[in-house]
């Protein structure tokens, strides 16, 4: 919401005002100054030129530091918003963070998000194989196991 003072600026202040200088005796023009607005460029960030290893390390740390459900879900949202699939170690940290805050549905949704993020079924199976031990240790079932294929809604691209 814009400030009302922006629209209450007098017309004379916005236009150039001609005054006579007492020192020189000549007419001088005073140009109005534009109010300074803060601009935020959303496309530029400190992570623009981040390598995959830096991305992985950053999200490992963020999942370790997540202290409640909101933080876990916020970090998950940020992690999956990039144009790459997170490394298995990041998924492992996400699962541990979800279980640490005692939220099984979020842990199940990590795999659901992963399924939609990978390019094909073979990649998804590779992630499942890599994370099988962690998934079993934490007791995180897959959506495919909880719901059979007839009741589960397919993902449409």
URJOTA-V190424 format. One record per residue. RES is the residue in one letter. PHI is phi in radians with two decimals (* if undefined). PSI is psi in radians with two decimals (* if undefined). Layout:
BEGIN
{{RES | PHI | PSI} {RES | PHI | PSI}}
END
This chain:
BEGIN
{{X | * | 2.32} {X | -1.36 | 2.65} {X | -1.27 | 2.52} {X | -1.20 | -0.47} {X | -1.12 | -0.41} {X | -1.10 | -0.64} {X | -1.59 | -0.19} {X | -1.65 | 0.08} {X | -1.10 | 2.19} {X | -1.07 | 2.62} {X | -1.09 | -0.69} {X | -1.10 | -0.59} {X | -1.25 | -0.58} {X | -1.33 | -0.43} {X | -1.66 | 2.80} {X | -1.19 | 2.36} {X | -1.93 | 2.24} {X | -1.63 | 2.21} {X | -2.32 | 2.75} {X | -1.70 | 2.21} {X | -1.32 | 2.24} {X | -1.20 | -0.40} {X | -1.41 | -0.88} {X | -1.61 | -0.53} {X | 1.48 | 0.10} {X | -1.76 | 2.76} {X | -1.40 | 2.31} {X | -2.20 | 2.63} {X | -1.83 | 2.27} {X | -1.79 | 2.08} {X | -1.49 | 2.46} {X | -1.24 | 2.61} {X | -1.71 | 2.43} {X | -1.37 | 2.45} {X | -1.17 | 2.55} {X | -1.58 | 2.12} {X | -1.86 | 2.53} {X | -1.43 | 2.31} {X | -1.94 | 2.44} {X | -2.12 | 2.17} {X | -1.69 | 1.85} {X | -1.28 | -0.37} {X | -1.38 | -0.34} {X | -1.76 | 2.33} {X | -2.54 | 3.07} {X | -1.34 | -0.11} {X | -1.89 | 0.33} {X | -1.08 | -0.81} {X | -1.82 | 0.66} {X | -1.43 | 2.33} {X | -1.37 | 2.91} {X | -1.09 | -0.63} {X | -1.16 | -0.71} {X | -1.15 | -0.70} {X | -1.03 | -0.82} {X | -1.08 | -0.82} {X | -1.11 | -0.69} {X | -1.11 | -0.80} {X | -1.33 | -0.47} {X | -1.06 | -0.81} {X | -1.14 | -0.72} {X | -1.14 | -0.67} {X | -1.22 | -0.60} {X | -1.15 | -0.58} {X | -1.52 | -0.17} {X | -1.16 | 2.19} {X | -1.91 | -0.23} {X | -2.57 | 3.08} {X | -1.07 | -0.70} {X | -1.03 | -0.79} {X | -1.14 | -0.72} {X | -1.07 | -0.81} {X | -1.20 | -0.59} {X | -1.13 | -0.79} {X | -1.17 | -0.68} {X | -1.05 | -0.79} {X | -1.06 | -0.78} {X | -1.14 | -0.72} {X | -1.11 | -0.77} {X | -1.47 | -0.06} {X | -1.44 | -0.20} {X | -1.40 | 2.85} {X | -1.50 | 0.69} {X | -2.62 | 2.80} {X | -1.61 | 2.24} {X | -1.09 | 2.64} {X | -1.17 | 2.71} {X | -0.97 | -0.58} {X | -1.16 | -0.57} {X | -1.23 | -0.71} {X | -1.10 | -0.70} {X | -1.07 | -0.78} {X | -1.12 | -0.64} {X | -1.14 | -0.74} {X | -1.11 | -0.74} {X | -1.15 | -0.65} {X | -1.17 | -0.70} {X | -1.14 | -0.70} {X | -1.28 | -0.54} {X | -1.11 | -0.66} {X | -1.57 | 0.13} {X | 1.07 | 0.90} {X | -2.26 | 1.60} {X | -1.12 | -0.73} {X | -1.01 | -0.66} {X | -1.16 | -0.68} {X | -1.11 | -0.69} {X | -1.17 | -0.68} {X | -1.21 | -0.37} {X | -1.05 | -0.77} {X | -1.23 | -0.60} {X | -1.12 | -0.77} {X | -1.12 | -0.67} {X | -1.11 | -0.69} {X | -1.07 | -0.67} {X | -1.40 | -0.37} {X | -1.45 | -0.60} {X | -1.25 | 2.82} {X | -1.36 | -0.58} {X | -2.62 | 3.03} {X | -1.15 | -0.57} {X | -1.10 | -0.71} {X | -1.13 | -0.72} {X | -1.08 | -0.75} {X | -1.11 | -0.66} {X | -1.11 | -0.73} {X | -1.12 | -0.74} {X | -1.09 | -0.72} {X | -1.12 | -0.75} {X | -1.12 | -0.65} {X | -1.78 | 0.18} {X | -1.05 | -0.81} {X | -1.09 | -0.77} {X | -1.13 | -0.74} {X | -1.09 | -0.72} {X | -1.24 | -0.67} {X | -1.09 | -0.69} {X | -1.52 | -0.19} {X | 1.25 | 0.66} {X | -1.73 | 1.91} {X | -1.40 | 2.80} {X | -1.52 | 2.73} {X | -1.10 | -0.63} {X | -1.11 | -0.53} {X | -1.38 | -0.68} {X | -1.20 | -0.70} {X | -2.10 | 2.35} {X | -1.31 | 2.97} {X | -1.09 | -0.51} {X | -1.24 | -0.66} {X | -1.55 | -0.39} {X | -1.30 | 2.35} {X | -1.42 | 2.32} {X | -1.26 | 2.71} {X | -1.55 | 2.23} {X | -1.90 | 2.23} {X | -1.52 | *}}
END
